[in-house]
Amino acid sequence: MVSAQNDGREIRLRRVTWWGFGINILLAVFKVTAGWLGHSQAVVADGIHSITDTITDVAVILGSYYWSRPADDSHPYGHKRLETTVSIFIGGMLFLAGAGIGWDAVTSVYKTHVHHPRLIAFVAAAASIGIKESLYQWNRRVGNRIKSVSLTANAWHHRLDAFSSMPVLVAVGVAFVYPELHLLDHVAAFFVAILICYAAIGIILSGFKELVDQGAPPEVCEQIKDLVKTHPAVRQAHNIRTRYSGNLLCVDLHVVVSSQMTVYEGHRVAEEVKKLLLHEGPDILDTEVHIEPEEAARPDGEG
């Protein structure tokens, strides 16, 4: 059942990403061409940013074939960390794209402008906003539904492209009406670069938190404890330790039961608690339940 769910999850992830890949290719070609014909550095920069989207789309598609593999002897917790690695790669690509766009915008400010932005550049920026926002909404919705950090990161890549096209639209529109204000084209390109780098740093930091085994926040641990204590045989739950594997949690905890229980009964309680967490817990991948007799537990529930 779990394997079937994972297969369905990866199929949906790849389908959405393939559509995004195709649209990004067409949009990137359109924006670069429109920017070149329309003499707009900002629109060309925006088109290059769309090209980086195709690279991250490929990373998500190829990565999904690996992180969806089941656990094995070498990877007893599965391969979900590969998804986190892909999200960091997406962040890195975003940052490099932003830095390149910013550098080009600054270094070309004093170049002579023989031509000024044309209407086709304005149309390309407007079309980009609508298309990329639609891709963001679709990717985010599916990413939240299937709980995919890489697809969610890629969704933000789409939204950032939509955001980056907004100042481009304004700058190109103003420069089209008032050619003497062509400097706005450079300002818009630089503003795009700042937005890209800011989002990239957020994605990278989020990924690194998972790679260094950052645990779940206190409220999630309390949610786990409250859920475990709903089992009628559980007296206490403590020593809860968590870490992320991709977007899912691995949980270790101690459960206190009556000392009158037999080994078999204690084992049964542990299995029932595990099933409870896997089916009703907050996105839990795996859990290890340690049984303690009541007399061995500390009065305050710590240990």
C-alpha positions as CSV (number, residue, x, y, z in Angstrom):
1,M,0.0,0.0,0.0
2,V,2.8,2.4,0.9
3,S,4.7,1.5,-2.2
4,A,1.6,2.2,-4.4
5,Q,1.1,5.6,-2.7
6,N,4.7,6.5,-3.3
7,D,4.4,5.5,-7.0
8,G,1.3,7.6,-7.4
9,R,3.0,10.5,-5.6
10,E,6.1,10.4,-7.9
11,I,3.9,10.1,-11.0
12,R,2.0,13.2,-10.1
13,L,5.2,15.0,-9.3
14,R,6.8,14.2,-12.6
15,R,3.6,15.0,-14.6
16,V,3.4,18.5,-13.1
17,T,7.1,19.1,-13.5
18,W,7.2,17.9,-17.2
19,W,4.4,20.4,-18.0
20,G,6.3,23.1,-16.3
21,F,9.5,22.1,-18.2
22,G,7.7,22.4,-21.5
23,I,6.1,25.7,-20.7
24,N,9.4,27.1,-19.3
25,I,11.2,26.2,-22.6
26,L,8.6,28.0,-24.7
27,L,8.4,31.0,-22.3
28,A,12.2,31.4,-22.1
29,V,12.6,31.4,-25.9
30,F,9.8,33.9,-26.2
31,K,11.2,36.3,-23.6
32,V,14.8,36.2,-24.8
33,T,13.6,36.7,-28.4
34,A,11.2,39.5,-27.4
35,G,13.8,41.1,-25.2
36,W,16.3,41.1,-28.0
37,L,13.9,42.3,-30.6
38,G,12.4,44.8,-28.2
39,H,15.8,46.1,-27.0
40,S,15.1,45.3,-23.3
41,Q,17.9,44.0,-21.1
42,A,15.5,43.4,-18.3
43,V,13.3,41.1,-20.4
44,V,16.3,39.2,-21.7
45,A,17.5,38.7,-18.1
46,D,14.0,37.5,-17.2
47,G,14.1,35.0,-20.1
48,I,17.5,33.7,-18.8
49,H,15.9,33.3,-15.4
50,S,13.2,31.1,-17.1
51,I,16.0,29.0,-18.6
52,T,17.3,28.2,-15.1
53,D,13.7,27.0,-14.3
54,T,14.2,24.3,-16.9
55,I,17.4,23.1,-15.2
56,T,15.6,22.7,-11.9
57,D,12.7,21.0,-13.6
58,V,15.1,18.4,-14.9
59,A,16.7,18.0,-11.5
60,V,13.3,17.3,-9.9
61,I,12.3,14.8,-12.6
62,L,15.5,12.9,-12.5
63,G,15.8,13.1,-8.7
64,S,12.3,11.6,-8.2
65,Y,13.4,8.3,-9.8
66,Y,16.0,8.0,-7.0
67,W,14.4,9.4,-3.8
68,S,11.3,7.2,-4.4
69,R,13.3,4.0,-4.1
70,P,12.5,1.8,-1.1
71,A,14.8,1.4,1.9
72,D,17.7,-1.1,1.4
73,D,20.7,-2.3,3.4
74,S,22.8,0.7,2.6
75,H,19.9,3.2,3.2
76,P,17.7,1.8,5.9
77,Y,15.8,5.1,6.2
78,G,15.2,5.2,2.4
79,H,16.5,7.8,0.0
80,K,14.4,10.8,0.9
81,R,17.4,13.0,1.7
82,L,18.0,13.1,-2.1
83,E,14.9,15.2,-2.4
84,T,16.4,17.7,0.1
85,T,19.6,17.7,-1.9
86,V,17.7,18.6,-5.0
87,S,15.9,21.4,-3.3
88,I,19.4,22.8,-2.2
89,F,20.5,22.5,-5.8
90,I,17.5,24.4,-7.0
91,G,18.4,27.2,-4.5
92,G,22.0,27.2,-5.7
93,M,20.9,27.6,-9.3
94,L,18.6,30.4,-8.3
95,F,21.3,32.2,-6.5
96,L,23.8,31.9,-9.4
97,A,21.1,33.1,-11.9
98,G,20.3,36.1,-9.6
99,A,24.0,37.0,-9.2
100,G,24.6,36.9,-12.9
101,I,21.6,39.0,-13.8
102,G,22.6,41.6,-11.1
103,W,26.2,41.8,-12.3
104,D,25.1,42.3,-15.9
105,A,22.6,45.0,-14.9
106,V,25.3,46.9,-13.0
107,T,28.1,46.6,-15.5
108,S,26.0,47.7,-18.5
109,V,24.5,50.8,-17.0
110,Y,26.9,53.1,-18.8
111,K,26.7,51.4,-22.2
112,T,25.4,53.6,-25.0
113,H,21.7,52.9,-25.7
114,V,21.1,53.2,-29.4
115,H,17.6,51.6,-29.2
116,H,14.9,51.8,-26.5
117,P,12.4,49.1,-25.3
118,R,9.6,48.3,-27.7
119,L,6.1,47.0,-27.3
120,I,7.0,43.3,-27.8
121,A,9.2,43.4,-24.7
122,F,6.2,44.8,-22.7
123,V,3.9,42.0,-24.0
124,A,6.5,39.3,-23.1
125,A,6.8,40.6,-19.5
126,A,3.0,40.7,-19.1
127,A,2.5,37.2,-20.5
128,S,5.3,35.9,-18.2
129,I,3.5,37.1,-15.1
130,G,0.2,35.3,-15.9
131,I,1.8,32.1,-17.0
132,K,4.3,31.8,-14.2
133,E,1.8,32.6,-11.5
134,S,-0.5,29.9,-12.8
135,L,2.5,27.4,-12.7
136,Y,3.2,28.5,-9.2
137,Q,-0.4,27.9,-8.0
138,W,-0.5,24.4,-9.7
139,N,2.9,23.3,-8.4
140,R,2.3,24.5,-4.9
141,R,-1.1,22.9,-4.7
142,V,0.2,19.5,-5.8
143,G,3.4,19.9,-3.8
144,N,1.3,20.4,-0.6
145,R,-1.0,17.6,-1.4
146,I,1.8,15.0,-2.0
147,K,4.1,16.7,0.6
148,S,7.1,17.2,-1.7
149,V,9.7,19.8,-0.6
150,S,11.3,19.8,-4.1
151,L,8.1,20.5,-5.9
152,T,7.2,23.2,-3.4
153,A,10.7,24.7,-3.9
154,N,10.2,24.6,-7.6
155,A,6.8,26.2,-7.2
156,W,8.5,29.2,-5.6
157,H,10.9,29.3,-8.5
158,H,7.9,29.8,-10.7
159,R,6.4,32.5,-8.5
160,L,9.7,34.3,-8.3
161,D,9.8,34.4,-12.1
162,A,6.3,36.0,-11.9
163,F,7.4,38.5,-9.3
164,S,10.6,39.3,-11.3
165,S,8.5,40.1,-14.3
166,M,6.4,42.7,-12.5
167,P,9.1,45.4,-12.1
168,V,10.3,44.5,-15.6
169,L,6.7,45.2,-16.9
170,V,6.7,48.6,-15.2
171,A,10.2,49.6,-16.3
172,V,9.7,48.5,-19.9
173,G,6.3,50.2,-20.0
174,V,7.7,53.5,-18.7
175,A,10.7,53.3,-21.0
176,F,8.5,52.6,-23.9
177,V,6.4,55.7,-23.3
178,Y,9.4,57.8,-22.1
179,P,12.5,56.6,-23.9
180,E,14.8,59.0,-21.9
181,L,14.1,56.9,-18.8
182,H,15.8,53.8,-20.2
183,L,17.9,53.5,-17.0
184,L,14.8,52.0,-15.4
185,D,15.4,48.9,-17.5
186,H,18.7,48.3,-15.6
187,V,17.1,49.1,-12.2
188,A,14.4,46.5,-12.9
189,A,16.9,43.9,-13.9
190,F,18.9,44.6,-10.7
191,F,15.7,44.4,-8.6
192,V,15.0,41.0,-10.2
193,A,18.4,39.8,-9.1
194,I,17.9,40.8,-5.5
195,L,14.5,38.9,-5.4
196,I,16.1,35.8,-6.9
197,C,19.1,35.7,-4.5
198,Y,16.8,36.3,-1.5
199,A,14.5,33.4,-2.3
200,A,17.5,31.2,-3.1
201,I,19.1,31.7,0.3
202,G,15.8,30.8,2.0
203,I,15.6,27.5,0.0
204,I,19.2,26.6,0.7
205,L,19.0,27.3,4.4
206,S,15.8,25.2,4.7
207,G,17.5,22.3,3.0
208,F,20.6,22.5,5.2
209,K,18.4,22.4,8.3
210,E,17.2,19.0,7.2
211,L,20.7,17.7,6.3
212,V,22.0,18.5,9.8
213,D,19.1,16.6,11.4
214,Q,17.2,19.5,12.8
215,G,14.3,18.1,14.8
216,A,10.6,19.0,14.6
217,P,9.4,22.1,16.5
218,P,8.2,21.8,20.1
219,E,4.5,22.0,19.0
220,V,4.9,19.0,16.7
221,C,6.6,17.0,19.5
222,E,3.7,17.8,21.8
223,Q,1.3,16.7,19.1
224,I,3.1,13.4,18.8
225,K,3.0,13.0,22.6
226,D,-0.7,13.8,22.8
227,L,-1.5,11.3,20.1
228,V,0.5,8.5,21.7
229,K,-1.2,9.1,25.0
230,T,-4.6,8.5,23.4
231,H,-3.7,4.7,23.4
232,P,-5.5,3.2,26.5
233,A,-2.4,1.3,27.6
234,V,0.0,4.2,27.5
235,R,0.7,5.9,30.9
236,Q,3.4,8.3,29.7
237,A,5.3,9.3,26.6
238,H,8.7,10.9,26.8
239,N,12.3,11.0,25.3
240,I,10.8,12.0,22.0
241,R,13.5,12.5,19.3
242,T,12.7,13.6,15.8
243,R,14.6,14.3,12.6
244,Y,13.6,15.0,9.0
245,S,14.2,12.6,6.1
246,G,13.2,14.8,3.1
247,N,9.9,16.3,4.1
248,L,8.9,13.4,6.5
249,L,9.7,12.8,10.1
250,C,11.6,9.9,11.7
251,V,10.6,9.6,15.4
252,D,12.0,7.7,18.4
253,L,10.2,7.8,21.7
254,H,9.8,6.0,25.0
255,V,6.3,4.8,26.1
256,V,5.5,3.9,29.7
257,V,3.1,1.0,30.3
258,S,2.0,-1.0,33.3
259,S,4.8,-3.2,34.8
260,Q,2.3,-6.0,35.0
261,M,2.3,-6.4,31.3
262,T,3.9,-9.5,29.7
263,V,6.6,-9.0,27.1
264,Y,4.1,-10.0,24.4
265,E,1.6,-7.4,25.6
266,G,4.2,-4.7,25.7
267,H,5.3,-5.6,22.2
268,R,1.7,-5.4,21.0
269,V,1.3,-2.0,22.5
270,A,4.5,-0.8,20.8
271,E,3.2,-2.0,17.4
272,E,-0.1,-0.4,18.0
273,V,1.5,2.9,18.9
274,K,3.7,2.7,15.8
275,K,0.6,2.2,13.6
276,L,-1.2,5.1,15.3
277,L,1.7,7.4,14.6
278,L,2.2,6.3,11.0
279,H,-1.5,6.7,10.2
280,E,-2.5,9.7,12.2
281,G,0.8,11.4,13.1
282,P,2.2,14.6,11.5
283,D,3.8,13.3,8.3
284,I,5.8,10.5,9.9
285,L,8.0,8.2,7.7
286,D,9.1,5.8,10.4
287,T,9.1,5.5,14.2
288,E,10.9,3.4,16.9
289,V,8.9,2.8,20.1
290,H,10.7,1.8,23.3
291,I,8.6,0.2,26.0
292,E,9.3,1.1,29.7
293,P,7.6,-0.4,32.8
294,E,5.9,2.2,34.9
295,E,8.2,1.8,37.9
296,A,11.3,2.5,35.8
297,A,10.0,5.8,34.5
298,R,10.7,9.1,36.2
299,P,7.8,10.8,38.0
300,D,8.1,13.9,35.8
301,G,8.0,11.9,32.6
302,E,11.6,12.8,31.7
303,G,14.3,10.4,31.0
